Amino acid sequence: MKRQLLLATCAMPATLAATPAAQAAAPAAPPERPNILLFLVDDMGWQDTSVPFWEQRTPYNDTFETPNMERLARMGVTFTQAYASSISSPSRCSLITGANAARHGVTNWTLQRDRQTDAESRTLVLPAWNCNGVQQVAGIPRSYVGESFVDLLRRAGYRTIHCGKAHFGAIDTPGEDPHHWGFEVNIAGHAAGGLASYLGEENYGNRTDGRPQSLFAVPGLEKYWGSTTFVTEALTQEAIAALDKAKRYGQPWFLYMSHYAIHVPIDRDARFFDKYRQRGLSEREAAYAALIEGMDKSLGDLLDWIERNGEAERTVVLFMSDNGGLAAAPAWRDGAPHTQNAPLRSGKGSAYEGGIREPMIVSWPGVTEAGRRCDSYVMIEDFYPTILEMAGIGLPRSAHPIDGVSFAPLLRGTGDPSRGRALYWNCPNLWDATGPGIGPTCTIRDGRWKMIYWYETGRKELYDIPADIGEGRDLAAREPQTVRRLSKKLGRYLRRVGAQRPSFRATGQPCPWPDETENEK
């Protein structure tokens, strides 16, 4: 795949001529801050869309219907190499703090306070990772403290709205509540990383007496209980009501539209299900395609609101997923895998591309050139500095480091921050599924090269990603110098940020870092 440079121009507002005296007398007006819509989808794979993120269309692009993603792609820039962690919590904690998962230590999914969610290993003792998530205040054990970019937006005058899945901190920690992250409005966000039901007929997993039937029951949507309103639609209606109020307030707004879709359970969205069955898809496949189209309708409804209210020219829209599509079948999920990510290998929970490469589109009116594609790579923590830059707000002078790098130069066409930059992943955990690339690993992407290191065995895999997007040709044996260079770079980074690693159960000794294995000494 040829590397494409993003060529965009920044439209400058027209100004009227003024005399020097008039210029001196009138203070400069502060720049108008844009509205910002961050639309995050849960578990959406790179191929779960009619928008082709590869150099060619695939059968999956012709299976799913996402006309509003296509609409957004025509408006802005399609990123073909956008990355996140392979599991939800690490990605969302990186998003809200700007810290890489190796640094913040939330390396598996969180739910209950002080409880790890790892599967058992016969040979490894898994590290005491930060199972309580991230917090904005100190004092919670096994958590990472960081300042939210949302709080900085709020202090700068933004109306800040959270709608949907939060999944920042565990139950009974401050991080579970989006209000504690600077959101003035919280719609249905809590500690859980999934939902019990999409169906209003099932009260979204709540009992009629108001008590949740499970920890995954969606809170705060009681007005829709007993109705036929799918949760994706209920969240969209509530988000639009919140935008109506933000418009009356006259403030710029930040809406974090964080859908529970398309996470399991694969409930049927009756608005779209029959159409896909009539095309010959199985019931499960049709339900999954309907979930995707319902999510896309939500995007379209929000874009329609923006245009209808005259906000299109001053609203930034960012679309992203938190990890790859579910191509494995964990025991606690409902049945067989329902998606594949080909040509990418594997899916959610995996260090391979199917687990970490995400669909991403950005429209920034007056800045991005419409309909462009960008092959430079970016990472989930990059949203933190980028959104602040879009809002004209500097990075905080906080105690915690910001690992993210603004991708605004890619949007403006003024530079490529991916050049000379390596991306890092650390997952010293056992996610509760089996499949290719799932297990305790750490990973580096540096230019064309990607190396995966398996903590338990010391095995290293090396792939030339532009030439082998499906990671079918392990070049580690043919490129020992490249492996050695990447091992040193990855090992140094992990130690520098205080990353964790497993230990061997038999000896109690920690697994070697990637630059400490026998062939690297």
C-alpha positions as CSV (number, residue, x, y, z in Angstrom):
1,M,0.0,0.0,0.0
2,K,1.5,3.3,-1.0
3,R,1.8,5.9,1.7
4,Q,-0.4,8.9,1.1
5,L,0.3,12.3,2.5
6,L,-2.7,14.3,3.6
7,L,-2.9,17.6,1.6
8,A,-5.2,20.0,3.3
9,T,-5.5,23.7,3.6
10,C,-6.7,25.7,6.5
11,A,-9.3,28.2,5.5
12,M,-8.7,31.6,7.0
13,P,-11.6,33.8,7.9
14,A,-12.0,37.0,6.0
15,T,-11.2,40.2,7.9
16,L,-12.2,43.9,7.2
17,A,-9.5,46.5,6.9
18,A,-9.2,48.8,9.9
19,T,-7.1,51.8,10.8
20,P,-4.2,51.4,13.2
21,A,-6.0,53.5,15.7
22,A,-9.1,51.4,15.5
23,Q,-7.0,48.3,15.8
24,A,-5.4,49.6,18.9
25,A,-8.7,50.7,20.5
26,A,-10.6,47.5,19.9
27,P,-9.3,44.4,21.8
28,A,-8.8,41.3,19.7
29,A,-11.9,39.0,19.8
30,P,-11.1,35.6,21.1
31,P,-11.2,32.9,18.4
32,E,-14.5,31.1,18.2
33,R,-14.2,27.7,19.7
34,P,-15.7,24.9,17.6
35,N,-18.3,22.4,18.8
36,I,-16.8,18.9,19.0
37,L,-18.6,15.6,18.5
38,L,-16.6,12.5,19.5
39,F,-18.5,9.5,18.2
40,L,-17.0,6.3,19.7
41,V,-18.3,2.8,18.8
42,D,-17.8,-0.2,21.0
43,D,-16.1,-3.3,19.5
44,M,-16.5,-2.1,15.9
45,G,-14.0,-3.8,13.5
46,W,-12.2,-2.2,10.7
47,Q,-14.4,-4.0,8.2
48,D,-17.8,-3.6,9.9
49,T,-18.8,-0.8,7.5
50,S,-19.5,0.1,3.9
51,V,-16.6,2.5,4.0
52,P,-13.5,0.8,2.7
53,F,-10.5,1.5,5.0
54,W,-8.2,-0.7,2.9
55,E,-6.9,0.0,-0.6
56,Q,-9.8,-2.0,-2.1
57,R,-13.4,-3.0,-1.2
58,T,-14.1,-6.3,0.4
59,P,-17.2,-8.4,0.7
60,Y,-17.7,-7.0,4.2
61,N,-17.9,-3.5,2.8
62,D,-20.7,-4.7,0.5
63,T,-22.5,-6.6,3.4
64,F,-22.9,-3.7,5.8
65,E,-24.8,-0.4,5.2
66,T,-23.3,2.7,6.9
67,P,-24.4,5.6,4.6
68,N,-23.7,8.2,7.3
69,M,-20.1,6.9,7.8
70,E,-19.8,7.3,4.0
71,R,-21.3,10.8,4.3
72,L,-18.7,11.7,7.0
73,A,-15.9,10.3,4.9
74,R,-16.9,12.6,2.1
75,M,-16.8,15.5,4.5
76,G,-13.4,14.8,6.0
77,V,-10.4,12.5,6.3
78,T,-10.5,8.7,6.4
79,F,-7.6,7.3,8.5
80,T,-6.6,3.8,7.3
81,Q,-4.1,3.1,10.2
82,A,-5.8,4.3,13.4
83,Y,-4.9,2.2,16.4
84,A,-6.3,1.5,19.9
85,S,-5.7,-1.2,22.5
86,S,-7.3,-4.5,21.8
87,I,-9.6,-4.4,24.8
88,S,-12.1,-1.7,25.8
89,S,-10.9,-0.4,29.2
90,P,-7.3,0.2,28.2
91,S,-8.4,2.3,25.2
92,R,-11.0,4.3,27.0
93,C,-8.5,5.0,29.9
94,S,-6.0,6.2,27.3
95,L,-8.5,8.4,25.6
96,I,-9.6,10.2,28.8
97,T,-6.0,10.6,30.3
98,G,-3.8,10.8,27.2
99,A,-1.6,8.1,28.7
100,N,-0.5,4.9,27.0
101,A,-1.9,1.7,28.5
102,A,1.7,0.6,29.4
103,R,1.9,3.7,31.6
104,H,-1.6,3.8,33.2
105,G,-1.6,0.0,33.8
106,V,-5.3,-0.6,33.0
107,T,-4.5,-3.5,30.7
108,N,-7.6,-5.6,30.9
109,W,-11.3,-4.8,31.3
110,T,-12.6,-3.4,34.5
111,L,-15.8,-3.8,36.4
112,Q,-15.8,-4.6,40.2
113,R,-13.5,-2.9,42.6
114,D,-10.3,-4.7,43.4
115,R,-11.2,-7.7,41.2
116,Q,-9.1,-8.7,38.2
117,T,-10.9,-10.1,35.2
118,D,-8.1,-12.3,33.8
119,A,-8.5,-16.0,32.9
120,E,-6.3,-18.4,34.9
121,S,-2.9,-19.4,33.7
122,R,-1.2,-22.7,34.6
123,T,2.3,-21.3,34.0
124,L,2.1,-17.6,34.7
125,V,1.3,-15.3,37.7
126,L,-0.3,-12.3,36.1
127,P,0.6,-8.9,37.5
128,A,-1.5,-6.8,39.9
129,W,-2.6,-4.5,37.1
130,N,-4.8,-1.4,37.8
131,C,-8.2,-3.2,37.9
132,N,-9.8,-0.2,39.5
133,G,-9.3,1.9,36.3
134,V,-8.4,5.5,36.1
135,Q,-9.3,8.3,38.5
136,Q,-9.0,12.1,38.7
137,V,-8.3,11.9,42.4
138,A,-5.7,10.1,44.4
139,G,-6.4,7.5,47.2
140,I,-7.9,4.6,45.2
141,P,-5.5,1.6,45.2
142,R,-4.7,-0.1,41.9
143,S,-5.7,2.8,39.8
144,Y,-4.0,5.6,37.7
145,V,-4.5,9.3,38.4
146,G,-4.8,11.6,35.5
147,E,-6.5,14.8,34.5
148,S,-9.2,14.6,31.9
149,F,-9.2,16.7,28.7
150,V,-13.0,17.0,29.2
151,D,-12.4,18.9,32.5
152,L,-10.2,21.3,30.6
153,L,-12.9,21.9,28.0
154,R,-15.4,22.5,30.7
155,R,-13.2,25.1,32.4
156,A,-12.7,26.8,29.0
157,G,-16.4,27.3,28.7
158,Y,-17.6,24.2,26.9
159,R,-20.9,22.5,27.7
160,T,-19.7,18.9,28.2
161,I,-22.1,16.0,27.6
162,H,-21.5,12.3,28.1
163,C,-23.9,9.8,26.4
164,G,-23.6,6.0,26.6
165,K,-20.8,3.8,27.7
166,A,-18.2,5.2,30.2
167,H,-16.0,2.3,31.5
168,F,-13.3,4.5,33.0
169,G,-13.3,3.3,36.6
170,A,-14.5,0.3,38.5
171,I,-17.7,0.2,40.6
172,D,-17.4,2.2,43.9
173,T,-14.5,4.3,42.6
174,P,-14.7,8.0,41.7
175,G,-13.8,7.1,38.1
176,E,-17.0,5.2,37.5
177,D,-19.0,8.5,37.3
178,P,-18.5,10.6,34.2
179,H,-19.4,13.7,36.2
180,H,-16.0,13.3,38.0
181,W,-14.3,13.6,34.6
182,G,-15.7,17.0,33.8
183,F,-18.9,16.0,32.1
184,E,-21.8,18.3,33.2
185,V,-24.3,15.9,31.7
186,N,-24.2,12.1,32.0
187,I,-26.6,10.0,30.1
188,A,-26.5,6.3,30.9
189,G,-22.8,6.1,31.7
190,H,-21.5,3.9,34.6
191,A,-18.7,1.4,35.4
192,A,-19.9,-1.4,33.1
193,G,-18.2,-2.0,29.8
194,G,-21.2,-3.6,28.2
195,L,-25.0,-3.8,28.5
196,A,-27.5,-6.5,29.6
197,S,-30.0,-5.7,26.8
198,Y,-30.6,-3.3,23.9
199,L,-34.3,-3.8,24.2
200,G,-36.8,-1.4,25.8
201,E,-39.1,-4.3,26.2
202,E,-36.6,-5.7,28.6
203,N,-36.0,-2.4,30.3
204,Y,-32.4,-2.5,29.1
205,G,-31.6,-5.2,31.8
206,N,-33.5,-3.5,34.7
207,R,-36.3,-4.9,36.8
208,T,-39.6,-3.2,36.9
209,D,-38.9,-2.2,40.6
210,G,-35.9,-0.2,39.4
211,R,-33.3,-2.6,40.5
212,P,-30.8,-3.9,37.9
213,Q,-30.9,-7.5,37.0
214,S,-27.2,-7.5,36.4
215,L,-24.2,-5.2,36.7
216,F,-24.6,-4.6,33.0
217,A,-28.1,-3.1,33.2
218,V,-28.1,0.3,31.5
219,P,-28.9,3.1,34.0
220,G,-31.0,6.3,33.5
221,L,-33.3,5.5,30.6
222,E,-36.4,4.7,32.6
223,K,-38.7,6.8,30.3
224,Y,-38.1,4.2,27.6
225,W,-38.8,1.1,29.7
226,G,-41.4,-1.1,28.2
227,S,-41.2,0.5,24.8
228,T,-39.9,-0.8,21.5
229,T,-37.1,1.8,21.6
230,F,-33.8,0.2,20.9
231,V,-31.1,1.5,23.3
232,T,-29.1,3.0,20.4
233,E,-32.1,5.1,19.5
234,A,-32.9,6.1,23.1
235,L,-29.3,7.3,23.6
236,T,-29.5,9.3,20.4
237,Q,-32.8,11.0,21.4
238,E,-31.3,11.9,24.8
239,A,-28.1,13.2,23.2
240,I,-30.2,15.5,20.8
241,A,-32.2,16.8,23.8
242,A,-28.9,17.6,25.5
243,L,-27.7,19.4,22.4
244,D,-30.9,21.4,22.2
245,K,-30.2,22.7,25.8
246,A,-26.5,23.4,24.9
247,K,-27.7,25.5,22.0
248,R,-30.1,27.5,24.3
249,Y,-27.2,28.1,26.7
250,G,-25.2,29.6,23.8
251,Q,-22.0,27.7,24.7
252,P,-19.8,25.7,22.5
253,W,-20.4,22.0,23.3
254,F,-18.5,18.8,23.5
255,L,-20.6,15.7,23.0
256,Y,-18.9,12.3,23.8
257,M,-21.4,10.0,22.0
258,S,-20.1,6.7,23.3
259,H,-22.4,4.0,22.1
260,Y,-22.9,0.6,23.7
261,A,-23.4,-0.7,20.2
262,I,-22.1,-2.9,18.7
263,H,-21.0,-4.8,21.8
264,V,-22.8,-8.1,22.7
265,P,-25.5,-9.2,23.2
266,I,-26.4,-9.3,19.5
267,D,-30.0,-8.2,20.0
268,R,-32.2,-7.6,17.0
269,D,-32.8,-4.0,16.0
270,A,-36.2,-4.5,14.4
271,R,-35.8,-1.4,12.3
272,F,-33.2,-3.1,10.1
273,F,-33.2,-6.8,10.9
274,D,-35.6,-8.1,8.3
275,K,-33.8,-6.3,5.4
276,Y,-30.6,-8.3,6.1
277,R,-32.5,-11.6,6.6
278,Q,-34.1,-11.1,3.2
279,R,-30.6,-10.9,1.7
280,G,-29.8,-14.3,3.0
281,L,-27.8,-13.5,6.1
282,S,-28.2,-15.9,9.1
283,E,-30.3,-14.6,12.0
284,R,-27.1,-13.8,14.0
285,E,-25.4,-12.1,11.0
286,A,-28.6,-10.1,10.3
287,A,-28.8,-9.0,13.9
288,Y,-25.2,-7.8,13.8
289,A,-25.6,-5.9,10.6
290,A,-28.7,-4.3,12.0
291,L,-26.8,-3.2,15.1
292,I,-24.3,-1.6,12.8
293,E,-26.9,0.2,10.8
294,G,-28.6,1.4,13.9
295,M,-25.4,2.9,15.1
296,D,-24.9,4.6,11.7
297,K,-28.4,6.0,11.8
298,S,-27.5,7.6,15.2
299,L,-24.5,9.3,13.5
300,G,-26.7,10.5,10.7
301,D,-29.3,11.9,13.2
302,L,-26.6,13.9,14.9
303,L,-25.1,15.2,11.7
304,D,-28.7,16.2,10.7
305,W,-29.1,18.1,14.0
306,I,-25.8,19.9,13.4
307,E,-26.9,21.0,9.9
308,R,-30.4,21.8,10.8
309,N,-29.2,24.1,13.6
310,G,-26.7,25.9,11.4
311,E,-23.7,24.5,13.3
312,A,-22.1,22.5,10.4
313,E,-19.4,25.0,9.7
314,R,-18.2,25.2,13.3
315,T,-18.5,21.6,14.4
316,V,-15.7,19.0,14.5
317,V,-16.7,15.4,14.1
318,L,-14.4,12.5,15.1
319,F,-15.4,8.9,14.6
320,M,-13.5,6.0,16.2
321,S,-13.8,2.5,17.7
322,D,-12.3,1.4,20.9
323,N,-10.9,-2.0,19.7
324,G,-11.3,-4.5,16.9
325,G,-14.3,-6.6,16.1
326,L,-15.1,-9.7,18.2
327,A,-13.7,-12.6,16.2
328,A,-13.2,-14.9,19.2
329,A,-15.8,-16.6,21.5
330,P,-15.2,-16.0,25.2
331,A,-17.1,-18.3,27.5
332,W,-19.1,-15.5,29.1
333,R,-20.4,-14.1,25.8
334,D,-23.4,-15.3,23.9
335,G,-22.4,-17.9,21.4
336,A,-20.1,-18.0,18.4
337,P,-18.1,-15.2,16.9
338,H,-20.3,-12.9,14.8
339,T,-17.7,-10.9,12.8
340,Q,-14.4,-11.2,11.0
341,N,-11.9,-8.5,10.3
342,A,-10.2,-9.9,7.1
343,P,-7.9,-9.0,5.5
344,L,-6.8,-8.2,9.1
345,R,-5.8,-11.1,11.3
346,S,-7.8,-12.1,14.4
347,G,-9.9,-9.6,16.4
348,K,-10.7,-8.1,19.8
349,G,-8.2,-9.1,22.5
350,S,-5.5,-9.9,20.0
351,A,-2.1,-8.2,19.4
352,Y,-2.7,-8.8,15.6
353,E,-4.1,-6.0,13.5
354,G,-7.7,-7.3,13.7
355,G,-7.6,-6.5,17.5
356,I,-6.0,-3.0,17.4
357,R,-6.7,-1.3,14.0
358,E,-9.9,0.8,14.0
359,P,-12.2,2.7,11.7
360,M,-11.5,6.4,12.1
361,I,-12.9,9.5,10.3
362,V,-12.4,13.1,11.1
363,S,-14.1,16.2,9.7
364,W,-12.9,19.7,10.8
365,P,-14.6,22.3,8.7
366,G,-12.3,24.8,7.1
367,V,-9.3,22.6,7.9
368,T,-9.7,19.1,6.5
369,E,-9.8,18.6,2.8
370,A,-13.0,16.7,2.0
371,G,-12.8,13.1,0.9
372,R,-9.1,12.6,1.6
373,R,-7.5,9.4,2.9
374,C,-4.5,9.3,5.3
375,D,-2.2,6.3,5.7
376,S,-0.2,7.8,8.6
377,Y,-0.7,5.9,11.8
378,V,-2.3,7.4,15.0
379,M,-3.1,6.0,18.4
380,I,-6.1,6.4,20.8
381,E,-4.3,8.6,23.3
382,D,-3.6,11.1,20.5
383,F,-7.2,12.2,20.7
384,Y,-6.4,14.0,24.0
385,P,-3.9,16.6,22.7
386,T,-5.7,16.8,19.3
387,I,-9.1,17.8,20.8
388,L,-7.5,20.3,23.1
389,E,-5.6,21.8,20.1
390,M,-8.9,22.0,18.1
391,A,-10.4,23.9,21.0
392,G,-7.5,26.2,21.3
393,I,-6.5,24.9,24.7
394,G,-3.0,24.1,25.7
395,L,-1.9,20.9,27.4
396,P,-2.3,20.9,31.2
397,R,0.7,21.4,33.5
398,S,-0.4,18.3,35.4
399,A,1.5,15.6,37.2
400,H,0.8,12.9,34.7
401,P,2.5,12.7,31.4
402,I,0.6,12.9,28.1
403,D,1.8,10.2,25.7
404,G,-0.5,11.2,23.0
405,V,0.7,13.2,20.0
406,S,-1.7,15.6,18.3
407,F,-2.7,14.5,14.8
408,A,-3.8,18.1,13.9
409,P,-0.9,18.5,11.5
410,L,-2.2,15.6,9.5
411,L,-5.6,17.3,9.3
412,R,-4.1,20.6,8.4
413,G,-1.6,19.1,6.0
414,T,1.3,20.8,7.7
415,G,3.3,17.7,8.9
416,D,3.3,14.0,9.7
417,P,3.8,13.3,13.4
418,S,3.9,9.5,12.7
419,R,7.3,9.8,11.0
420,G,10.0,8.7,13.4
421,R,7.4,7.7,16.0
422,A,6.9,4.3,17.4
423,L,3.6,3.0,18.9
424,Y,3.5,0.7,21.9
425,W,1.1,-1.8,23.4
426,N,1.4,-3.8,26.6
427,C,-1.1,-6.6,27.6
428,P,0.5,-8.7,30.3
429,N,-2.9,-10.3,30.8
430,L,-5.0,-13.3,29.8
431,W,-8.2,-12.0,28.3
432,D,-10.9,-14.6,28.8
433,A,-10.9,-15.9,25.2
434,T,-8.6,-17.9,23.0
435,G,-7.5,-17.1,19.5
436,P,-4.6,-15.9,17.4
437,G,-2.6,-13.2,19.1
438,I,-4.5,-13.5,22.4
439,G,-2.2,-13.8,25.5
440,P,0.3,-11.9,27.5
441,T,2.2,-9.9,24.9
442,C,3.8,-6.5,24.3
443,T,4.0,-5.0,20.9
444,I,5.8,-2.2,18.9
445,R,4.9,-0.6,15.6
446,D,7.8,1.4,14.2
447,G,7.4,2.6,10.6
448,R,6.7,-0.4,8.4
449,W,7.7,-2.9,11.1
450,K,5.6,-4.5,13.8
451,M,7.0,-6.8,16.4
452,I,5.0,-8.9,18.9
453,Y,6.7,-10.4,21.9
454,W,5.2,-13.3,23.9
455,Y,6.0,-13.0,27.6
456,E,5.6,-16.7,28.4
457,T,7.7,-18.2,25.6
458,G,10.0,-15.3,24.6
459,R,8.8,-15.8,21.0
460,K,9.0,-12.8,18.7
461,E,7.1,-12.2,15.5
462,L,8.0,-9.6,13.0
463,Y,5.7,-8.3,10.2
464,D,6.1,-5.8,7.4
465,I,2.7,-4.3,7.7
466,P,2.4,-2.3,4.5
467,A,3.4,-5.4,2.5
468,D,1.6,-8.0,4.7
469,I,-1.5,-6.5,6.2
470,G,-2.8,-10.0,7.1
471,E,0.4,-10.8,9.1
472,G,0.9,-14.1,7.4
473,R,4.6,-13.9,6.9
474,D,6.7,-13.9,10.1
475,L,10.1,-12.3,9.1
476,A,11.7,-12.6,12.5
477,A,14.2,-15.2,11.4
478,R,15.1,-13.3,8.3
479,E,15.5,-9.9,10.0
480,P,17.4,-10.5,13.2
481,Q,18.9,-7.0,13.3
482,T,15.4,-5.5,13.0
483,V,14.2,-7.7,15.8
484,R,17.1,-6.8,18.0
485,R,16.6,-3.0,17.3
486,L,12.8,-3.2,18.1
487,S,13.4,-5.4,21.2
488,K,15.7,-2.8,22.6
489,K,13.3,0.1,21.8
490,L,10.3,-1.7,23.2
491,G,12.1,-2.9,26.4
492,R,13.5,0.6,27.1
493,Y,10.0,2.1,26.7
494,L,8.3,-0.4,29.0
495,R,10.8,0.1,31.8
496,R,10.6,3.9,31.4
497,V,6.9,4.1,31.8
498,G,6.7,1.6,34.6
499,A,5.0,-1.2,32.7
500,Q,4.0,-4.5,34.3
501,R,4.9,-8.0,33.2
502,P,3.9,-11.5,34.3
503,S,6.0,-13.9,36.3
504,F,6.7,-17.6,36.0
505,R,4.6,-19.6,38.4
506,A,7.3,-22.3,38.8
507,T,10.2,-19.9,39.8
508,G,8.5,-16.7,40.8
509,Q,10.9,-14.9,38.5
510,P,9.5,-12.2,36.2
511,C,9.3,-12.9,32.5
512,P,12.2,-11.3,30.7
513,W,11.6,-8.0,28.9
514,P,11.9,-8.2,25.1
515,D,15.5,-7.0,25.2
516,E,16.5,-9.5,27.9
517,T,15.9,-12.8,26.1
518,E,18.8,-15.0,25.2
519,N,19.0,-14.0,21.6
520,E,19.1,-10.3,22.5
521,K,21.9,-10.5,25.2
